Amino acid sequence: MSIWRVLLSILFPPLAVLDKGCGSVVIVFLLTLCGWIPGVIAALVILNNPNR
């Protein structure tokens, strides 16, 4: 995970997980709508997942 992905996930979480699939983008977008912090946490978890 690069520093640019981390910064992008802090600034706009759905854009950071754009290449991880439509489901990830939708989940992160909905969590970002509920609150900024849950969206950032979800984006960082998805980006740190080694299986993807």
Buried (B, 14 or more C-beta within 10 A) or exposed (E): EEEEBBEBBBEBBBBBBEEBEEEBBEBBBEBBEEEEEBBBBBBBEBBEEEEE
